[in-house]
Amino acid sequence: MPNIAYRLARRIAVSVVGFTVLAIGIAMIALPGPAFIVIPAGLGILGLEFAWARRWLQKVREKAEAVAKTVTGSSTPPPKSG
């Protein structure tokens, strides 16, 4: 039984934190702030527990890559530094 309680508590905590971060990111669309960073962070947190959030995060990543390719004018990603 404790395992079930732990999983439920974890799911609730992830939900509260993830939805809060996501809501702040959505608010940042109209308010000043880095919404394009905060929204994927919220989806990433929610993705720990929810498959729909992982799918949305994948779509956001694909869109971001398409925009980056359009802005840079290249079809290949820049080399990684480090």
C-alpha positions as a Markdown table, in Angstrom:
| # | Residue | x | y | z |
|---|---|---|---|---|
| 1 | Met | 0.0 | 0.0 | 0.0 |
| 2 | Pro | 2.7 | 2.6 | 0.7 |
| 3 | Asn | 3.9 | 2.2 | -2.9 |
| 4 | Ile | 0.5 | 3.3 | -4.2 |
| 5 | Ala | 0.4 | 6.3 | -1.8 |
| 6 | Tyr | 3.9 | 7.3 | -3.0 |
| 7 | Arg | 2.9 | 7.1 | -6.6 |
| 8 | Leu | -0.2 | 9.1 | -6.1 |
| 9 | Ala | 1.6 | 11.8 | -4.1 |
| 10 | Arg | 4.3 | 12.0 | -6.8 |
| 11 | Arg | 1.7 | 12.3 | -9.5 |
| 12 | Ile | -0.1 | 15.0 | -7.6 |
| 13 | Ala | 3.1 | 16.9 | -7.0 |
| 14 | Val | 4.3 | 16.6 | -10.6 |
| 15 | Ser | 0.8 | 17.8 | -11.8 |
| 16 | Val | 0.7 | 20.8 | -9.5 |
| 17 | Val | 4.3 | 21.9 | -10.3 |
| 18 | Gly | 4.0 | 21.2 | -14.0 |
| 19 | Phe | 0.6 | 22.9 | -14.5 |
| 20 | Thr | 1.9 | 25.9 | -12.5 |
| 21 | Val | 5.0 | 26.3 | -14.7 |
| 22 | Leu | 2.9 | 25.8 | -17.8 |
| 23 | Ala | 0.4 | 28.4 | -16.7 |
| 24 | Ile | 3.2 | 30.9 | -16.0 |
| 25 | Gly | 4.6 | 30.2 | -19.4 |
| 26 | Ile | 1.2 | 30.8 | -21.1 |
| 27 | Ala | 0.8 | 34.0 | -19.2 |
| 28 | Met | 4.3 | 35.1 | -20.4 |
| 29 | Ile | 2.9 | 35.0 | -24.0 |
| 30 | Ala | 1.2 | 38.3 | -23.2 |
| 31 | Leu | 3.4 | 39.4 | -20.3 |
| 32 | Pro | 7.1 | 40.1 | -20.5 |
| 33 | Gly | 9.1 | 36.9 | -20.1 |
| 34 | Pro | 10.7 | 34.0 | -21.8 |
| 35 | Ala | 7.5 | 32.0 | -22.7 |
| 36 | Phe | 9.4 | 30.0 | -25.3 |
| 37 | Ile | 11.6 | 28.6 | -22.5 |
| 38 | Val | 9.0 | 28.2 | -19.7 |
| 39 | Ile | 6.3 | 26.5 | -21.7 |
| 40 | Pro | 8.5 | 23.6 | -22.8 |
| 41 | Ala | 9.8 | 23.4 | -19.2 |
| 42 | Gly | 6.3 | 22.9 | -17.9 |
| 43 | Leu | 5.6 | 20.3 | -20.6 |
| 44 | Gly | 8.8 | 18.5 | -19.6 |
| 45 | Ile | 7.8 | 18.4 | -16.0 |
| 46 | Leu | 4.3 | 17.1 | -16.9 |
| 47 | Gly | 5.9 | 14.7 | -19.3 |
| 48 | Leu | 7.3 | 12.8 | -16.3 |
| 49 | Glu | 3.8 | 11.5 | -15.6 |
| 50 | Phe | 1.7 | 12.1 | -18.7 |
| 51 | Ala | 2.1 | 10.8 | -22.2 |
| 52 | Trp | 0.0 | 13.7 | -23.7 |
| 53 | Ala | 2.6 | 16.2 | -22.4 |
| 54 | Arg | 5.5 | 14.2 | -23.9 |
| 55 | Arg | 3.7 | 14.2 | -27.3 |
| 56 | Trp | 3.1 | 18.0 | -27.1 |
| 57 | Leu | 6.7 | 18.6 | -26.1 |
| 58 | Gln | 7.9 | 16.6 | -29.1 |
| 59 | Lys | 5.7 | 18.8 | -31.3 |
| 60 | Val | 7.1 | 21.9 | -29.7 |
| 61 | Arg | 10.7 | 20.6 | -30.4 |
| 62 | Glu | 9.9 | 19.9 | -34.0 |
| 63 | Lys | 8.4 | 23.4 | -34.5 |
| 64 | Ala | 11.4 | 25.0 | -32.8 |
| 65 | Glu | 13.8 | 23.0 | -35.0 |
| 66 | Ala | 11.9 | 24.1 | -38.1 |
| 67 | Val | 12.0 | 27.8 | -37.0 |
| 68 | Ala | 15.7 | 27.5 | -36.3 |
| 69 | Lys | 16.3 | 26.1 | -39.7 |
| 70 | Thr | 14.3 | 28.9 | -41.3 |
| 71 | Val | 16.1 | 31.6 | -39.3 |
| 72 | Thr | 19.6 | 30.3 | -39.9 |
| 73 | Gly | 18.8 | 29.4 | -43.5 |
| 74 | Ser | 20.5 | 26.0 | -43.2 |
| 75 | Ser | 19.3 | 22.5 | -43.5 |
| 76 | Thr | 21.8 | 21.0 | -41.0 |
| 77 | Pro | 22.0 | 21.9 | -37.4 |
| 78 | Pro | 25.1 | 23.9 | -36.3 |
| 79 | Pro | 28.0 | 21.9 | -34.8 |
| 80 | Lys | 27.9 | 21.3 | -31.1 |
| 81 | Ser | 30.5 | 23.1 | -29.1 |
| 82 | Gly | 32.2 | 21.7 | -26.2 |
